[in-house]
Amino acid sequence: MRKKEIFWLIGTTIFVLILNTLIFGIDGLKSDSTLDINVHDTYYVITNFHVILLIGVLVFFAIYLVRTLRRNFKNLTANLILMISTILLILVLIGIDSILNALIRQTTSWTIYPPLSAGEVKPDFKPKKNNLGLLSSILFFTHIFLLILLAFCGFETGRNYKRNE
């Protein structure tokens, strides 16, 4: 690994830490800090580590994708870091997708019944339109796109890599 690549790696890591400090503040870097997300009547409590991991993987993916595309897959180290960050991004998106699917199962099974003493009175209830299925489809196609990008990056890296014999 050349010195330039080490500086890029350290600079990207420092950028991720600065970005997370700007978002969560100094207290956000503590191990016991959490992020609360209110969805309907439910609070999802997520540790900041998971959000920091998501932001870090996204930043690494974006920076090394630009670097790799700019150099036409000629830099082996940048290509490998891009492939690793793509795999990590796929894993993070799988975790988000599983949370989203649990939320979809939870919100689609709601049934509101009137009290038993009310007789045949139907409640005047109109459920909100739920776009979580669309978001789940977008995540699925993002997975497919990232897998195709990973395969293409591996192919181009192998094609441009020359062994010293």
TORVEX-832620 format. One line per field, with one value per residue: x, y, z of N, C-alpha, C in turn; chain; residue number from 1; residue in three letters. Coordinates in nm, 2 decimals. Atoms other than C-alpha are relative to their C-alpha. Example, Ala and Ser with C-alpha at 12.3 -4.5 7.8 and 13.67 -1.06 7.14 Angstrom:
neast	0.09 -0.09 .
nnorth	-0.12 -0.11 .
nup	0.00 0.00 .
caeast	1.23 1.37 .
canorth	-0.45 -0.11 .
caup	0.78 0.71 .
ceast	0.09 -0.08 .
cnorth	0.12 0.11 .
cup	0.00 0.08 .
dofi	A A .
figu	1 2 .
fido	ALA SER .
REM end
This chain:
neast	0.09 -0.08 0.03 0.11 0.12 0.01 0.06 0.15 0.07 0.00 0.08 0.14 0.04 0.01 0.12 0.12 0.00 0.05 0.14 0.08 -0.01 0.09 0.14 0.04 -0.07 -0.10 0.07 0.04 -0.10 0.00 0.05 0.14 0.10 0.10 0.09 0.14 0.08 0.14 0.08 0.13 -0.01 -0.12 -0.13 -0.12 -0.12 -0.11 -0.12 -0.07 -0.10 0.06 0.02 -0.13 -0.04 0.07 -0.05 -0.13 0.00 0.05 -0.11 -0.10 0.05 0.01 -0.13 -0.08 0.06 -0.05 -0.14 -0.01 0.05 -0.09 -0.12 0.03 -0.03 -0.14 -0.06 0.04 0.04 0.13 0.10 0.03 0.08 0.14 0.07 0.03 0.11 0.13 0.05 0.05 0.12 0.11 0.04 0.07 0.14 0.08 0.05 0.11 0.11 0.06 0.08 0.11 0.09 0.07 0.09 0.11 0.09 0.07 0.10 0.11 0.09 0.09 0.14 0.07 0.14 0.08 0.02 0.10 0.12 0.04 0.09 -0.04 -0.05 -0.13 -0.09 -0.03 -0.15 -0.06 -0.14 -0.09 -0.07 -0.13 -0.10 -0.11 -0.03 -0.08 -0.14 -0.06 -0.04 -0.12 -0.12 -0.03 -0.07 -0.13 -0.08 -0.03 -0.10 -0.13 -0.06 -0.05 -0.12 -0.10 -0.05 -0.07 -0.13 -0.09 -0.04 -0.09 -0.12 -0.08 -0.05 -0.10 -0.11 -0.11 -0.10 -0.14 -0.06 .
nnorth	-0.12 -0.13 -0.10 -0.08 0.08 0.00 -0.13 0.00 0.08 -0.08 -0.12 0.04 0.03 -0.12 -0.06 0.07 -0.04 -0.14 0.00 0.06 -0.10 -0.11 0.04 0.05 -0.08 0.08 0.11 0.11 0.10 0.09 0.13 0.02 -0.10 0.06 -0.08 0.04 -0.03 0.01 0.04 0.02 0.01 0.08 -0.07 0.09 -0.05 0.06 -0.05 -0.09 0.07 0.05 -0.11 -0.04 0.10 -0.03 -0.13 0.03 0.08 -0.09 -0.10 0.08 0.04 -0.11 -0.05 0.10 0.01 -0.11 0.02 0.12 -0.03 -0.10 0.06 0.11 0.13 0.02 0.00 0.13 -0.02 -0.07 0.10 0.09 -0.07 -0.02 0.13 0.03 -0.09 0.05 0.12 -0.05 -0.08 0.10 0.06 -0.10 -0.01 0.12 -0.03 -0.10 0.07 0.09 -0.08 -0.05 0.11 0.02 -0.11 0.02 0.10 -0.06 -0.10 0.06 0.09 -0.07 0.00 -0.07 0.05 -0.09 0.07 0.10 -0.06 -0.10 0.07 0.00 -0.13 0.01 -0.12 -0.09 0.00 0.02 0.02 -0.07 0.08 0.05 0.00 0.08 0.10 -0.06 -0.01 0.13 0.03 -0.08 0.06 0.12 -0.03 -0.06 0.12 0.06 -0.09 0.01 0.13 -0.02 -0.09 0.08 0.10 -0.08 -0.05 0.12 0.04 -0.10 0.01 0.11 -0.03 -0.10 0.04 0.07 0.06 -0.02 0.14 .
nup	0.00 0.01 -0.10 0.04 -0.04 -0.14 -0.03 0.04 -0.10 -0.12 0.02 0.01 -0.13 -0.08 0.05 -0.06 -0.14 -0.01 0.04 -0.11 -0.11 0.04 0.00 -0.14 -0.10 -0.07 -0.08 0.09 0.01 -0.12 0.03 -0.04 0.06 0.09 0.09 -0.02 0.12 -0.03 0.11 -0.05 -0.14 -0.04 0.00 0.03 -0.06 0.07 -0.05 0.09 0.07 0.12 0.09 0.04 0.09 0.13 0.06 0.04 0.12 0.11 0.03 0.06 0.13 0.09 0.03 0.08 0.13 0.08 0.03 0.09 0.13 0.05 0.04 0.09 -0.06 0.01 -0.13 -0.06 -0.14 0.00 0.04 -0.11 -0.10 0.05 -0.01 -0.14 -0.05 0.07 -0.07 -0.13 0.03 0.02 -0.13 -0.08 0.06 -0.03 -0.14 0.01 0.07 -0.10 -0.09 0.08 0.02 -0.13 -0.02 0.09 -0.05 -0.11 0.04 0.09 -0.07 -0.09 0.01 -0.10 -0.03 -0.09 -0.12 0.00 -0.04 0.11 0.10 0.14 0.05 0.07 -0.03 0.12 -0.01 0.13 -0.03 0.08 0.10 -0.05 0.10 -0.04 0.10 0.11 -0.05 0.00 0.13 0.03 -0.06 0.07 0.12 -0.04 -0.02 0.14 0.06 -0.07 0.04 0.14 -0.01 -0.07 0.10 0.11 -0.06 -0.01 0.14 0.05 -0.08 0.05 0.13 0.00 -0.09 0.06 -0.10 0.03 0.02 .
caeast	0.00 0.14 0.16 -0.10 -0.36 -0.28 -0.35 -0.68 -0.78 -0.69 -0.85 -1.17 -1.18 -1.12 -1.40 -1.64 -1.55 -1.60 -1.93 -2.06 -1.94 -2.13 -2.45 -2.45 -2.21 -1.94 -2.19 -2.28 -1.95 -2.01 -2.08 -2.41 -2.57 -2.88 -3.10 -3.48 -3.70 -4.07 -4.29 -4.66 -4.69 -4.36 -4.02 -3.72 -3.41 -3.10 -2.75 -2.54 -2.28 -2.52 -2.59 -2.22 -2.15 -2.41 -2.28 -1.92 -1.99 -2.19 -1.90 -1.64 -1.85 -1.91 -1.55 -1.40 -1.66 -1.57 -1.20 -1.24 -1.45 -1.22 -0.92 -1.10 -1.04 -0.66 -0.59 -0.59 -0.61 -0.90 -1.08 -1.04 -1.16 -1.46 -1.54 -1.52 -1.73 -1.99 -2.01 -2.05 -2.31 -2.51 -2.50 -2.61 -2.90 -3.00 -3.03 -3.24 -3.45 -3.52 -3.63 -3.85 -4.01 -4.09 -4.25 -4.45 -4.58 -4.67 -4.86 -5.05 -5.21 -5.40 -5.77 -5.99 -6.30 -6.58 -6.65 -6.88 -7.14 -7.17 -7.36 -7.33 -7.17 -6.88 -6.59 -6.53 -6.16 -5.96 -5.61 -5.33 -5.16 -4.86 -4.55 -4.34 -4.38 -4.24 -3.94 -3.89 -3.89 -3.64 -3.41 -3.44 -3.34 -3.06 -2.93 -2.94 -2.76 -2.49 -2.43 -2.40 -2.16 -1.96 -1.93 -1.83 -1.57 -1.43 -1.42 -1.25 -1.00 -0.90 -0.87 -0.65 -0.43 -0.10 0.12 0.49 0.66 .
canorth	0.00 0.34 0.63 0.82 0.54 0.54 0.92 0.87 0.60 0.81 1.12 0.94 0.80 1.14 1.28 1.02 1.10 1.48 1.42 1.20 1.46 1.73 1.52 1.37 1.61 1.49 1.29 1.09 0.91 0.75 0.38 0.41 0.69 0.61 0.75 0.74 0.72 0.77 0.57 0.59 0.47 0.29 0.42 0.25 0.29 0.24 0.27 0.55 0.29 0.15 0.49 0.58 0.25 0.34 0.69 0.56 0.29 0.54 0.79 0.52 0.39 0.73 0.85 0.53 0.50 0.84 0.77 0.43 0.56 0.86 0.64 0.38 0.09 0.13 0.17 -0.18 -0.06 0.18 -0.10 -0.33 -0.07 0.00 -0.37 -0.41 -0.10 -0.23 -0.56 -0.37 -0.14 -0.45 -0.60 -0.27 -0.24 -0.60 -0.50 -0.19 -0.41 -0.66 -0.38 -0.23 -0.57 -0.61 -0.27 -0.36 -0.68 -0.48 -0.21 -0.43 -0.65 -0.38 -0.42 -0.19 -0.33 -0.13 -0.20 -0.49 -0.27 -0.05 -0.32 -0.29 0.05 0.06 0.29 0.59 0.50 0.54 0.40 0.61 0.51 0.30 0.36 0.11 -0.15 0.09 0.16 -0.21 -0.25 0.04 -0.13 -0.46 -0.30 -0.11 -0.45 -0.58 -0.27 -0.30 -0.67 -0.58 -0.30 -0.54 -0.80 -0.53 -0.38 -0.73 -0.80 -0.47 -0.51 -0.85 -0.73 -0.44 -0.62 -0.74 -0.98 -0.91 -1.23 .
caup	0.00 -0.10 0.13 -0.07 0.00 0.37 0.38 0.19 0.44 0.74 0.60 0.52 0.87 1.03 0.80 0.93 1.29 1.23 1.05 1.34 1.59 1.40 1.39 1.75 1.93 2.17 2.38 2.07 2.07 2.41 2.41 2.59 2.38 2.18 1.91 1.96 1.65 1.70 1.46 1.53 1.89 1.90 1.99 1.82 2.03 1.83 1.97 1.81 1.71 1.45 1.30 1.31 1.13 0.86 0.81 0.80 0.54 0.33 0.34 0.26 -0.03 -0.18 -0.16 -0.29 -0.56 -0.69 -0.67 -0.84 -1.12 -1.17 -1.21 -1.43 -1.18 -1.21 -0.84 -0.68 -0.32 -0.39 -0.57 -0.28 -0.03 -0.25 -0.27 0.11 0.17 -0.09 0.10 0.43 0.28 0.16 0.51 0.67 0.42 0.49 0.86 0.77 0.54 0.82 1.05 0.78 0.71 1.08 1.08 0.77 0.93 1.24 1.06 0.81 1.08 1.26 1.31 1.50 1.66 1.82 2.18 2.25 2.41 2.09 1.89 1.52 1.50 1.25 1.35 1.12 1.07 0.75 0.77 0.64 0.32 0.39 0.17 0.35 0.08 -0.18 0.05 0.09 -0.29 -0.33 -0.08 -0.27 -0.60 -0.42 -0.31 -0.67 -0.79 -0.53 -0.61 -0.98 -0.89 -0.67 -0.95 -1.21 -0.97 -0.91 -1.29 -1.37 -1.08 -1.20 -1.56 -1.47 -1.21 -1.35 -1.16 -1.14 -1.27 .
ceast	0.09 -0.04 -0.12 -0.13 -0.02 -0.06 -0.14 -0.08 -0.02 -0.09 -0.15 -0.05 -0.02 -0.13 -0.12 -0.02 -0.05 -0.14 -0.09 0.00 -0.09 -0.15 -0.04 0.06 0.10 -0.06 -0.04 0.10 0.02 -0.06 -0.15 -0.10 -0.09 -0.07 -0.14 -0.07 -0.14 -0.08 -0.13 0.00 0.12 0.13 0.11 0.12 0.11 0.13 0.07 0.11 -0.05 -0.01 0.14 0.06 -0.06 0.06 0.15 0.01 -0.05 0.11 0.11 -0.04 0.00 0.13 0.07 -0.07 0.04 0.14 0.02 -0.05 0.09 0.13 -0.02 0.04 0.15 0.07 -0.05 -0.05 -0.13 -0.11 -0.03 -0.08 -0.14 -0.08 -0.04 -0.11 -0.13 -0.06 -0.06 -0.13 -0.12 -0.04 -0.08 -0.14 -0.08 -0.06 -0.11 -0.12 -0.08 -0.09 -0.13 -0.11 -0.08 -0.10 -0.12 -0.10 -0.08 -0.11 -0.11 -0.10 -0.09 -0.15 -0.06 -0.14 -0.07 -0.02 -0.12 -0.14 -0.06 -0.10 0.06 0.06 0.14 0.08 0.02 0.16 0.05 0.15 0.08 0.07 0.14 0.10 0.11 0.03 0.08 0.14 0.07 0.04 0.12 0.12 0.04 0.08 0.13 0.10 0.05 0.10 0.14 0.07 0.05 0.13 0.12 0.06 0.08 0.13 0.10 0.06 0.11 0.14 0.09 0.05 0.12 0.12 0.10 0.10 0.14 0.06 0.14 .
cnorth	0.12 0.09 0.08 -0.07 0.00 0.14 0.01 -0.07 0.07 0.12 -0.03 -0.04 0.12 0.08 -0.06 0.04 0.14 0.01 -0.05 0.10 0.12 -0.04 -0.03 0.09 -0.10 -0.11 -0.12 -0.11 -0.09 -0.13 -0.02 0.10 -0.07 0.11 -0.05 0.04 -0.04 -0.04 -0.04 0.00 -0.07 0.09 -0.11 0.06 -0.07 0.06 0.09 -0.08 -0.05 0.11 0.05 -0.10 0.03 0.12 -0.03 -0.09 0.08 0.09 -0.08 -0.04 0.11 0.05 -0.09 -0.03 0.11 -0.02 -0.12 0.03 0.11 -0.06 -0.12 -0.14 -0.03 -0.02 -0.13 0.02 0.07 -0.09 -0.09 0.06 0.02 -0.13 -0.04 0.09 -0.03 -0.12 0.05 0.08 -0.10 -0.06 0.10 0.02 -0.12 0.02 0.10 -0.07 -0.09 0.08 0.06 -0.11 -0.03 0.11 -0.02 -0.11 0.05 0.09 -0.05 -0.09 0.07 -0.01 0.07 -0.04 0.09 -0.07 -0.09 0.06 0.09 -0.07 0.00 0.13 -0.02 0.13 0.08 0.01 -0.03 -0.01 0.09 -0.08 -0.03 -0.01 -0.09 -0.11 0.05 0.02 -0.13 -0.04 0.08 -0.06 -0.13 0.03 0.07 -0.12 -0.06 0.09 -0.01 -0.13 0.01 0.08 -0.08 -0.10 0.08 0.05 -0.12 -0.04 0.10 0.00 -0.12 0.02 0.10 -0.04 -0.09 -0.05 0.03 -0.14 0.01 .
cup	0.00 0.11 -0.03 0.05 0.15 0.04 -0.04 0.10 0.13 -0.01 -0.01 0.14 0.09 -0.05 0.06 0.14 0.02 -0.03 0.11 0.12 -0.03 0.02 0.15 0.11 0.07 0.08 -0.09 -0.02 0.12 -0.04 0.04 -0.05 -0.10 -0.08 0.01 -0.13 0.03 -0.13 0.05 0.15 0.05 -0.01 -0.03 0.06 -0.06 0.06 -0.11 -0.08 -0.13 -0.10 -0.04 -0.10 -0.14 -0.07 -0.05 -0.13 -0.12 -0.05 -0.07 -0.14 -0.10 -0.04 -0.09 -0.13 -0.10 -0.04 -0.10 -0.14 -0.07 -0.06 -0.09 0.06 -0.01 0.13 0.08 0.14 0.01 -0.04 0.11 0.12 -0.04 0.01 0.15 0.05 -0.07 0.08 0.14 -0.02 -0.03 0.13 0.08 -0.06 0.02 0.14 0.00 -0.06 0.10 0.10 -0.07 -0.02 0.13 0.02 -0.10 0.05 0.12 -0.04 -0.09 0.08 0.10 -0.04 0.11 0.01 0.09 0.13 -0.01 0.04 -0.11 -0.10 -0.13 -0.06 -0.06 0.03 -0.13 0.00 -0.15 0.02 -0.10 -0.11 0.04 -0.12 0.04 -0.10 -0.12 0.05 0.00 -0.15 -0.05 0.06 -0.07 -0.13 0.03 0.03 -0.13 -0.06 0.06 -0.03 -0.14 0.00 0.06 -0.10 -0.11 0.05 0.01 -0.14 -0.05 0.08 -0.05 -0.14 0.00 0.09 -0.08 0.10 -0.05 0.00 -0.03 .
dofi	A A A A A A A A A A A A A A A A A A A A A A A A A A A A A A A A A A A A A A A A A A A A A A A A A A A A A A A A A A A A A A A A A A A A A A A A A A A A A A A A A A A A A A A A A A A A A A A A A A A A A A A A A A A A A A A A A A A A A A A A A A A A A A A A A A A A A A A A A A A A A A A A A A A A A A A A A A A A A A A A A A A A A .
figu	1 2 3 4 5 6 7 8 9 10 11 12 13 14 15 16 17 18 19 20 21 22 23 24 25 26 27 28 29 30 31 32 33 34 35 36 37 38 39 40 41 42 43 44 45 46 47 48 49 50 51 52 53 54 55 56 57 58 59 60 61 62 63 64 65 66 67 68 69 70 71 72 73 74 75 76 77 78 79 80 81 82 83 84 85 86 87 88 89 90 91 92 93 94 95 96 97 98 99 100 101 102 103 104 105 106 107 108 109 110 111 112 113 114 115 116 117 118 119 120 121 122 123 124 125 126 127 128 129 130 131 132 133 134 135 136 137 138 139 140 141 142 143 144 145 146 147 148 149 150 151 152 153 154 155 156 157 158 159 160 161 162 163 164 165 .
fido	MET ARG LYS LYS GLU ILE PHE TRP LEU ILE GLY THR THR ILE PHE VAL LEU ILE LEU ASN THR LEU ILE PHE GLY ILE ASP GLY LEU LYS SER ASP SER THR LEU ASP ILE ASN VAL HIS ASP THR TYR TYR VAL ILE THR ASN PHE HIS VAL ILE LEU LEU ILE GLY VAL LEU VAL PHE PHE ALA ILE TYR LEU VAL ARG THR LEU ARG ARG ASN PHE LYS ASN LEU THR ALA ASN LEU ILE LEU MET ILE SER THR ILE LEU LEU ILE LEU VAL LEU ILE GLY ILE ASP SER ILE LEU ASN ALA LEU ILE ARG GLN THR THR SER TRP THR ILE TYR PRO PRO LEU SER ALA GLY GLU VAL LYS PRO ASP PHE LYS PRO LYS LYS ASN ASN LEU GLY LEU LEU SER SER ILE LEU PHE PHE THR HIS ILE PHE LEU LEU ILE LEU LEU ALA PHE CYS GLY PHE GLU THR GLY ARG ASN TYR LYS ARG ASN GLU .
REM end
